[in-house]
Amino acid sequence: MSKTRMTVTVLVAVALGTAGCGGSKSTSQGSSSTSTSATQTQPSNNGPALTAAQLIAKADPICARMTAVRLSHKIRSRQDYLRVSAELYGSEQQALAEMRKLVPPGSLAETWSKMLTSYKAISEDVSKVGQVAATGNSTELQPLATNATRLQHQVAELARAAGFKECGQFL
C-alpha cells in the first residue's frame, strides 16, 4: 500500500470516531502502546447540574454535528489528509469545550468525565496523525489509529449505557 493511501486510510479510521461520537459498532478491541492524556477531563462546575435527560438532549446534538463535520470531508490526497486533520482537530476542540460546559447529574458524573477524557484523547490522536502524516512516516500511524479505535469503542459503550444515542453510536 502506498504511503499516501496508508495515510488516507488511517485518517479516515481515526476521523470516523473522533470527539463528539462514540465508536463503530464493531466488537474488535485493539491495544496500543500509544499513550493518551492521563489527565481526567472534568466538566465545568458552573451552574446547576442537568438531569440525565437534559444532558443527553444537549450533548447528542453536539455529537450529531461532529458526525456531520466528519462526513463532510472528502479525502483524495495526502494534502487533503493534512488539511482535514487540522480542521477536524479544531472542530473537535470546539465541541469538547461545549461539552465541558454541561454539568451532569451526580448519577452520570463519573461516566461523563470518562467520556470527556476519551473524546480529548481521541482528538489529540487526530492531531498527532496530522503531525505524523506531515513527516511521511506511515509506520507511526497504525498505533495512533489502533489507540483511537480502542477509545472509540470504550466511549461508545459508556455513552450507550448512559442512554446517549448520537454520542453512543457512529455509522
C-alpha positions as CSV (number, residue, x, y, z in Angstrom):
1,M,0.0,0.0,0.0
2,S,1.4,3.4,-0.9
3,K,2.3,5.9,1.8
4,T,-0.4,8.3,0.6
5,R,-3.1,5.5,0.6
6,M,-2.0,4.3,4.1
7,T,-2.1,7.9,5.4
8,V,-5.6,8.5,4.0
9,T,-6.8,5.1,5.4
10,V,-5.5,5.9,8.8
11,L,-7.0,9.4,8.9
12,V,-10.4,8.0,7.8
13,A,-10.1,5.4,10.6
14,V,-9.2,7.9,13.2
15,A,-11.6,10.6,12.0
16,L,-14.6,8.4,11.8
17,G,-14.9,8.1,15.5
18,T,-13.4,11.2,17.0
19,A,-14.8,13.5,19.6
20,G,-18.4,14.0,19.8
21,C,-19.4,10.5,18.9
22,G,-18.7,7.0,20.2
23,G,-17.1,4.4,18.0
24,S,-18.0,1.9,15.4
25,K,-20.4,-1.0,16.2
26,S,-17.6,-3.5,15.6
27,T,-16.6,-5.6,18.6
28,S,-12.9,-5.9,17.9
29,Q,-10.7,-4.3,20.6
30,G,-7.3,-3.1,19.8
31,S,-4.4,-2.3,22.1
32,S,-1.7,0.2,21.7
33,S,1.5,1.5,23.1
34,T,0.4,5.0,22.3
35,S,-0.1,6.9,25.5
36,T,-3.0,9.2,26.0
37,S,-3.5,12.0,28.3
38,A,-3.8,10.7,31.9
39,T,-5.4,13.9,33.0
40,Q,-9.1,13.4,33.6
41,T,-11.1,16.0,31.6
42,Q,-13.6,17.4,34.0
43,P,-16.8,19.2,33.2
44,S,-17.1,22.7,34.4
45,N,-18.8,23.2,37.8
46,N,-20.6,26.3,36.6
47,G,-24.3,26.3,37.0
48,P,-26.7,23.7,38.3
49,A,-26.5,20.1,37.3
50,L,-28.6,19.0,34.4
51,T,-30.9,16.0,34.7
52,A,-29.8,12.9,32.7
53,A,-32.5,13.7,30.0
54,Q,-31.3,17.3,29.8
55,L,-27.6,16.3,29.5
56,I,-28.5,13.8,26.7
57,A,-30.7,16.3,24.9
58,K,-27.8,18.9,24.9
59,A,-24.9,16.5,24.2
60,D,-26.4,14.4,21.4
61,P,-26.8,17.4,19.0
62,I,-23.1,18.2,19.6
63,C,-22.3,14.6,18.7
64,A,-24.6,14.7,15.6
65,R,-22.9,18.0,14.5
66,M,-19.5,16.4,14.8
67,T,-20.6,13.4,12.8
68,A,-21.8,15.7,10.0
69,V,-18.5,17.6,10.1
70,R,-16.5,14.4,9.7
71,L,-18.7,13.1,6.9
72,S,-18.4,16.4,5.0
73,H,-14.7,16.0,4.4
74,K,-13.5,14.4,1.1
75,I,-10.0,12.9,1.3
76,R,-8.4,12.2,-2.0
77,S,-4.8,13.1,-1.4
78,R,-2.1,13.5,1.2
79,Q,-2.7,17.2,1.2
80,D,-6.4,16.7,1.8
81,Y,-5.4,14.4,4.7
82,L,-3.1,17.1,6.3
83,R,-5.8,19.8,5.9
84,V,-8.6,17.6,7.2
85,S,-6.8,16.5,10.3
86,A,-6.2,20.2,11.3
87,E,-9.8,21.1,10.6
88,L,-11.2,18.1,12.5
89,Y,-9.0,18.8,15.5
90,G,-10.3,22.4,15.6
91,S,-13.9,21.3,15.3
92,E,-13.4,18.6,18.0
93,Q,-11.8,21.1,20.4
94,Q,-14.8,23.4,20.0
95,A,-17.2,20.5,20.6
96,L,-15.3,19.4,23.6
97,A,-15.4,22.9,25.0
98,E,-19.2,22.9,24.6
99,M,-19.5,19.5,26.2
100,R,-17.3,20.6,29.2
101,K,-19.8,23.4,29.9
102,L,-22.6,20.8,30.5
103,V,-22.9,19.8,34.2
104,P,-24.0,16.2,34.5
105,P,-26.3,14.9,37.3
106,G,-24.4,13.1,40.1
107,S,-25.5,9.8,38.7
108,L,-23.7,10.4,35.4
109,A,-20.7,12.5,36.7
110,E,-18.1,9.7,36.5
111,T,-19.4,8.4,33.2
112,W,-19.5,12.0,31.7
113,S,-15.9,12.7,33.0
114,K,-14.7,9.4,31.3
115,M,-16.5,10.3,28.1
116,L,-14.9,13.7,28.0
117,T,-11.5,12.3,28.8
118,S,-11.8,9.8,25.9
119,Y,-13.0,12.5,23.5
120,K,-10.0,14.6,24.4
121,A,-7.6,11.7,23.9
122,I,-9.2,10.8,20.5
123,S,-8.9,14.4,19.4
124,E,-5.3,14.5,20.4
125,D,-4.7,11.4,18.3
126,V,-6.2,13.1,15.3
127,S,-3.8,16.0,15.8
128,K,-0.9,13.6,16.2
129,V,-2.0,11.8,13.0
130,G,-1.7,15.1,11.1
131,Q,1.7,15.7,12.5
132,V,2.9,12.2,11.6
133,A,1.4,12.5,8.1
134,A,3.4,15.7,7.6
135,T,6.6,13.7,8.2
136,G,5.6,10.9,5.8
137,N,6.4,8.2,8.3
138,S,3.4,5.9,7.9
139,T,4.7,3.3,10.4
140,E,3.8,5.6,13.2
141,L,0.2,6.0,12.0
142,Q,-1.0,2.5,12.9
143,P,-0.5,2.8,16.7
144,L,-2.5,6.1,16.7
145,A,-5.3,4.5,14.7
146,T,-5.4,1.5,17.0
147,N,-5.5,3.7,20.1
148,A,-8.2,5.9,18.7
149,T,-10.3,2.8,17.7
150,R,-9.9,1.3,21.2
151,L,-11.0,4.6,22.8
152,Q,-13.9,4.9,20.4
153,H,-15.2,1.5,21.5
154,Q,-14.9,2.4,25.1
155,V,-16.6,5.8,24.8
156,A,-19.4,4.3,22.7
157,E,-20.1,1.7,25.3
158,L,-20.2,4.3,28.1
159,A,-22.4,6.6,26.1
160,R,-24.9,3.9,25.1
161,A,-25.1,2.5,28.7
162,A,-25.9,6.0,29.9
163,G,-28.7,6.5,27.4
164,F,-27.0,8.7,24.8
165,K,-28.0,8.0,21.2
166,E,-25.8,10.1,18.9
167,C,-22.8,10.1,21.3
168,G,-23.1,6.3,21.7
169,Q,-23.0,5.3,18.0
170,F,-21.4,6.2,14.8
171,L,-22.3,4.7,11.4
